[in-house]
């Protein structure tokens, strides 16, 4: 995998900046994404200048022939790409009668696929990718991103300049973009702890949404979707378990394509255990890595060892403590391209994997979303039934919850959000947004200095959620939740964090459960097939009968999270408190410090969970690092 960068400038009077110096700054800011090398090319025309840059992490074709930016034989197409195309060998065979290949790289296959098929090449790609291709004859720049958003891609455009890169920080490194907070981006982050495409935290910088491409031509940009989950077809496969097994086996096998060894993160849960078991069928050198916590409530190491033994893998473990995380905070926060409440776990395990010499790791991300592993799949149908009850009953429930909150000695986050639901503060949004939101309506409003800004941005958000709800309202509730978990949580949170934190350490993280043929297959099954029996993720478990240890299947589900609740009240308290109690100049016009202080005090009293003050801590630290011109 890699980091990509490009600047396209229309200016017949000459460039107002040094193109080489500017591109070097972009590449330097994402050197971590490509520790194995870099490349750049400058193409000049009478009224246009294009700079293309690349940072390389060598995984397929480790030779110099895989160097980028790459061009075809007659230099009519140029590419800078961040990709792993798992079916590149099949595509190469198909294209070999038309092109003479000069390397063994999947990037050259991608370049010739686009040269041959144009935008239709996207339909043939199986993998993760974000790339830019310059068509010399058409004088057009084509950008595309993989279907599910595994690899990131951002761009910025003004009257004369178009800039793109793998990370926001690379765009900012040009010095051509004002470092100004985007109001909707801020709302998205405070509401959900992540940024949802196309929004970013910087005004004017746009994230190309998953499953989209865009084309620059004569100064104009047009974004177009080429794939989405809305068009899935529901049918009953001839052999449900057989089809499910074949799809997941194919996904894992395809993700093992590499010229370097491939390892796997192993938590000891169903997803990663299934992944490692399937890896052992195709990979003789099976390597696994898991985290050990001193806090027993978070430690899954015994189950990880069981799964590693079952798959006969070479297993490694490492201990994480609160003191170690605190010592790692500066580097972790520096790794963060945009603020996110997640990612610390991926940061820590990626660092250890790289210390072990790994370049590629498989992750079990995505299984909960397609097989129904989250609590949302059980809870939201119940909430939906309550929302269909008479308003008088909902008013009674709201009053009872208000009373319960007064006398509760514990965390009241869930109570507050339920009150909001019954009081209709979520409007016509799907109740899923309540499930995944950080703050209650009043708490979120208290964090905005400008209350009119809060109202305007919340309205924008709700209008968008209603559009999404209307697209899926005829679906079964299970499939609605699956769609929302994939597009509104997995893509903007987990996949983004896996990319940023993995690549910070020069580690490529692959996610077989987000293989698009697998996702399409599982979403095509009737909901009752995916939601049968008492076994969690029954379709995955049943289709892989015998592959997952029974003790792992029957254990209580634990998310791969760090024990922040304990650490923030003890070893990390002084650091968190000092940041939360200190205003940040670049946030003064946006963030209400009174609301911030109140959230921290409620956390110390056990009235709100750790993720709320942590989100505010991360925001302030990110602003201190990135909003200084």
N, C-alpha and C positions, 0 to 999 in steps of 0.2 A: 504494500500500500504506500501511499505517497501524499504529498501536499502539492497543490497546483495553484498557479497565480497567473493573471494576465491583465494587461492594460491596453485598451483600444482608445486612441485619441484622434478625433477629427479636428485638424487645425492647420489650414494652409499657410498660416503665418509663423509656423514653428511651434515647438513644444515649450510650455511654461515651466517645465521641470526636466531634470536629467533622467532619461528613461532607464539607463542602466543602474544608476544610484537608487531610483525608486523601486525597481524590480528587486534589486539586492535586498532592500529593506523588507519587502514583502516575503522573500524567501528566507531571510534570516529569522523573521518572527515565527516561522513554522519549520525551523530546521529539525525540530524533534520528530516531525512527521516523516522525515527522510534522512536518516543518519548515514546512509550508504552512498550518497552522492547528490549532486545538483546539476541543473542544466538551464540554459536560457538561450533565447533566440530573439532577434529584433528584425522585424519586417517593415520596410519603409516604402510608402507610396506617395505620389504627389500631394495628396490631401489627407493622408491617413498614416498613422503609425501604430503598429501592434508589437507589444512586448509579451512574450510567453515564457513562463518559468516553471520549474519543477524541482521538487525534493523527492528523493527516491529511497524507499525501503525495499530491498531486493528479496522477493519471495518466489517469483516465477521468472526463469531465465536470469541467472545471476551475472551474466556476462555483460560487457559493454554494449552489446548489440541491443539490449533492452533499454538503453539510455533515452531519456526524454528531455525536452520536447522532441517528438519523433515526426518524421515526414515520410511520404511515399516516394517512389523512385523518381518521379518527375517534379517533385516538390510543389504539387498542386493542392495538397492537403497537409495540415500540420495539427498535431494533437498534443495536449498536456492532460494526462488522465490519472485519476486515483481509482484504480479498479482491481478487482479479481473477477475474471470471467470464467466461471467453472466449466462451461462447455466450449472453451476456446478451441480445443483440439478437434471437436466435431465441426465447428464452424470453419476452422482452417482447412480441413479436408474438403469442405464444400466450396471454398474459395480458391483452392490451390490451382484449379484449371485456368483461373483468370489472373492470378497474381503470383509473382515470384517472391517468396518470403525470405527476408534477410536475417531473421532472428527466430528464437523459439518463444517469444513473449506473447502474452495474451493482449497486450496493448496494440501490437502490430495487427493482430487479427481484428481487433475493434476498429482500428483505422480503416482497414480494407473493407470491413463489413459496412461501414458508413459510406465509403466510396462507392460500393456496389449497390447498396439498398437504400441509402439515405435514411430518413427518419424511421423507415420500416425495420431497420436493423435493431432498433430498441426491442421490438417484439421477439427477437430471436435470442436475446441475451439472457443468460442465467447467471446471476451473480450480484455483486455490489459494486457500484460505480458512481463517479461524478467526474465529468470530463468536459473539456472545451475543444472544439475542432474548428479550425479556420479553413474555409473554402476560398482559395485564391481567385478562382475564376468568377465565383458569385459574389466575392467580397462580403461574405457573411460569416458570422461567428455563431456556432451552434453549441449550446450548453445543455446537458442532460443529467438527470439524477435517477438512481435506481428506484424501483417501484415502491419499496417500503421505507425508504429514507435511511438506509444503513450508513451511507456515506454523505457527508455534508457538502453544501455548495451555497455560497452567498454572492450577491452582486450589488453594485451601486452604479447609478447612472445620473449624470447631469447633462447640461446642454451639449457638451463636447466630449465627455469622457465616459467610458464604460469600463468598470473594474470588476474582476471576479477572483475568488479564492476559496480555499477549503475552510478558512477560519475568518471570523470577524476581525480578529487582531491583525491579520495580514492586510485587510483593507484599510484599517486605521493606520498601519505603518507607512502608508503612502504619504501621509500628511495632507491629503487632498480632501478629506472628509471631516466635517465638524463633529466633534465628540459631544453630541447632544442626545439626551435621553429621549427615546420614543415612548410616548404616553401609553399607547396600547401594549407595547412590549412590557412596560413597567406593570401595567394592570395584570397582564397574563402571568408574569412572574410572581407577583404578590398573591394572586388568586390561587395559582396551582404549582408554584415552585419551579416553573420551566417556561421556555419560550416556544410558542406554537407558530410554525411557518404559516404565512410568509413574514411574520413579525420578527424583529430582532430588538435588542436593547438600544440600538443606535438609530436615530431618525435618518431615513434615506437608505439604510442597508436592508436589503430584502433577502430572505432565505427562499431559494427555489424549492417549492413544495415537493414531497416525494411523488414519484410517478409522473413528473412533468419534464418538459424540455422548453427551452426558450431560444429564440433566434434574434440576433442583432443584424439588422440590415439597413443601411443608409440612416443610421442614427435612431432607428425605432426598434423597440423590443416587443416581441409578442410571446406570451407564455401560453403553453398548450398542455393539457393533460393527455397522456398516452395510455394510462392504466389506472384503475381504481377498484376498490372492493365493492362499490355499489352495484356493479354489473354481475355479481356472482349468481350462479344458477343453482337452485336447490333440486337435488335429485337423490334417489336412493341407489347407491352403487350395487352392482351385482353381488359383490362380496365386500361388505363394509369393512370388516377387520382386515381382509386381505389387501384392499385398496389403501387403507390407512397405514398398514405395515410397509407396503411397497413404497408409499410416498415418503415416509420418514426415513426409511433405509436409503432411498435414492438421495434424499437431501443430505444426509450425513456423508455418504460416499462421495458425493460431488464436492463437498466442502473440504475434503482431504487432499484435493489437487494442490500440490506444492512441490517446490524444489528444495525446501528446508523441512525439518521435522515439525509436526503439528501436535500440540498438547491440548489439554482441556481443563477448564475450571470445574472442580467437583465440590459441590456443597453437601452432598449426602441426601438431597431431596430427589423426588421422582424425576424431574426434568434432566438434571445433569447426570443422574445415574443411568437413565435410559440412553442418553447421548454417549456416555463412556462405554456402555455395553455394546452399542452398535459400532462404535469406533473399533472395538476389539475384533470385529468381524472383518474389517478392511485394512487395519493398521497393525503391523507387527510390533512396532515400537510405540506402545501406548504409554503416554505420560500424563499424570494428573497432578493437580495442585489444589490444596484447600487451606482455609483459614481456621485457626484455633483461637478461641477467646477464653480468658480466665473466668469471665462471667458465665456460669453454667446455663443460664436461661437462653444464651445466644449461641452456645457452642454446639456444632453439629459434627464434630470431628469423628465421633464413633461411627456414625452412619456413613461418612465419607470413606473411612477405612474399609467398611464392609463392602461398599460398592466398588472400591478400587480392587479389593481382593477378588470380588466376583468377576471383574473384567480383566484380572491379571495385569494391572497397569503398574508402572513404576511411579509410586506415589510420594509426593512431598507435602509437608505441612509447614505453616509458619504462624507464630503467635503475634497477635496485635493487642497492644495495650493502649490505654488512654494517653499515657505519657508519650508513647511512640507517635500516636496520631498528632498530638500537640506539637511535637518536634517537626513533624512533616507538614504542618499546616501552611507555612509560607510557600513551599513548593507545590502543594496540592492546590492552593488558591491561585498560584501563578499558572498552573496548568489549565485552569478553568477559562475557556474562551468566552463564555457568557455565564451569568449566574445560574446556578442550579442547586436544588436542595439535595440532590442525589450525587453519586459519583465517587464518594470517599472510599467506599468498599472496592470499586473497580480500580481506583488509583492504587490502593495498597496491594492488591493481588497482582496487578499488572507490573508494578515495580519489582515484586518478588519473582515473577515469571521471567522478566528480562534479566534479573540477576542470575537466574538459572540458565541463561543462554537462549531462552525461547524467543522466536520471532512471530510465531502464529499460535493462537489459542482459540479453541472452540468454547462457546458459552451456551448455556441452556436457556437464554433469554427467548421469550416468545411462546413457550409452551403454555403458560398460564393464560395467555390471551386467546389462543385458538382452541385449547382443550377445556377451558372453563375452570381454571385453578384458583382464581381470586374469590374473595368473599362477596364481591360485587355480584357474582352470578347467582348467589343464594339470597342476598339481601335486597337487591333492587327489585326483583319481582314482587316482594312483599311491600316495599315502599310504593310501588306503582299501584298496587291494589288499594292501599290506603288513600292515595291521591284520587282515586275514583269514588271514594266514599263521599257522602254529603258534606258540604262545607261546614254545617253545624257540628258534625262529629270531629272534623279537623280542628275547629275552634276549641272544642273541649280538650282534645289531645294537646293543643298548643298551651292551654291554660295549665293543664296537669304537668307538662314539662317545665313550664315556668316555675311552678311550685317546687318541683323536684330539684331544679337548679339551685334554688335558694338554700335548700337543706343539704345539698350534696357536698361532701368533703373531698371529692375526687375530681379528676379531669372532666370538664363540662363541654369540651369541643363538640362531641356528638350530639349532646342535648341542644346546644345552640344552633347547630345546623338543621336539626329536625324541626326546631321551632321556626326557623326561616322557611323551611319547606312548607309547613302547614300554614304559615302566614303569607305564603305566595311571594316571598322575596326573590325566588328564583324564576319568577314569571313562568313562561312556557318552556323553559329549558328542560332537557331530559334529566331525570333525577340522578343520572350517573355523575353529572357535574357537581352535585352536592357531595357525592361519595368521595370524589377526588379533590375537592377544594381544600385549601389550607384553613382559611378563616371563615367565620360567620360573616354575614353581610355587614353588621355594625362594626365588627373588628376590622374588617378590610377597609371600610370607609374611614375609620379612625386613623389609618396609616397615611392617608392622603392629605397633604397640606391644603390643596385646592379641592374642596368638596364638589365643585361643579365639574372639575376634571374627572373625578371619580364617577360621577353620574353619567357623563358623556361616554367614558370608556367602558363602563359596565353595560350601557345600552348597546354599544357596538358589539361587545362580546355576546350578549344575549341574542341579538339579531342573528349573529352567525350560528349560534347553537340551535336556534329554531330552524334555520336552513338545513343544518345537518339532521336534526330530528325529523324534518319533513321527508328527507331522502330515504330514511330507514324506518319510518313509522309503521309500514305494513309488514315488517319482518317480525319473526318471533323474538321475544325479549332476550333469549340467550344470544341470538345472532346480533341483536342491537348492541348488547354489552360487549361482545367480542369485537365488533367494528369499532366501538368507541375506545376500548382498551388499546387496540392496535394503533389507531390513527391519532388519538388524543393523549395517550400516555406512553405507549411503547416507543413510537417514533420520536416525539419531542423530548422525552426524558431518558429512557433507558438506552435506546440506540445512540442517541447523541452523546450521552455520558460515556458509553462504551468506546465510541470512536475517540473522543477527546482525551479521555484518561489513558486508554490503551496506547494511542499514538504519541502521547506525551513521553512515553517510555520506549517508543520505537517498537511497539507490539501491535500486531494486527489481530483484532478480535473478530472471529467469524460467528455467525448466528444461524445454524442450520434450521431452526424452527421458524425462521423468517424467510426461508427459501420460498419464492413465490409459487412454484408448483405445489408445494406442500400446503401453503396457506389456502390456495384455491381449492385444493382437494378437500381439506377438512371443513372449510366453510360451505362446501357443497352438500355435506351430510345433513340430514334432518336433525333438528335440535334434540329430539328424544334419543338419538343415537349417541350424541355427545354428552348427554346429561342423564345417564341411566345408572341405577344402583347407588350404593353408598360410598363406593370407592372414588376418591378424588381423581379427576382426569381419567375417567374410566375407559374412554376410547383409546387413549395412549397406552394405558396399562394393559388392557385386554388385547390390543393388537400386538403387543410385545410380550406375550405370556412367557414367563420364565426368564426374561432378560433382566428384570429388576428384582433385587432381593425383597422378599415378602416383608421383612422388618422395615424396609424403607417405605414400602407402599402403605403400611399400616400406621406409620408414625404421624405425629402431629405436625402440620405444616409450619415451617419457619421461613420467613423471608431472609434473603442475604443482606442483613442490615447490621450496622455496628451499634454497640450499646451506648448511644449518645445520651440517653436519658441520665444514666449514671455519670458518665464522664463530664457532662456539662454542669452538673451540680457539684463536682469535686475537682478533678485534676485540670479541667479546662475552664472552670468557672471564671477565674480572674481574667483570662484572655477574652472570653465572650463578653463579659460584663463591661470591660473597659471599652470595647468597640461599640457596643450597643448604647452606652451612655455618652458617647462622643459624637457630636454632629459631623457630617461629611459635607463640606462646602458644595460640591457638585450635585448633592441631593437635596439641598436646603429648600428649593422651590417645589419639590415633589413630596418629600417625606415629612410627616408630622412626628416630631420627636416624642411628644406626649404619648401618642399611640404606641410607639416603639417601647417606651419605658413600661407602659402598662402591660404589654405582652410579656416582657421579661419578669416582672413581678408576679404575674399570674403563673408563669412557669415555675418559679421558685416555690410557690405555694401549692404546686401540684394541680393547678386548675386548667392548665393547657399543656399539650405535649411538646417535646423537644423540637419538633420540626418547625414550629412557628418562630421562636427566637432564632433558631439556626438559619432560617431563610433570611431574616433581617441582618444577621451577622454576615452572611455570605454576600448579600447585596452591598453592604457598606464596604466590605473588603474589596470586592470587585470594582466598585466605583473609585476607591482610592488608587487602585492599580491602573485602571484603564481610562478614566475620565479626565486625566490631566493632559492638557495639550503640550 
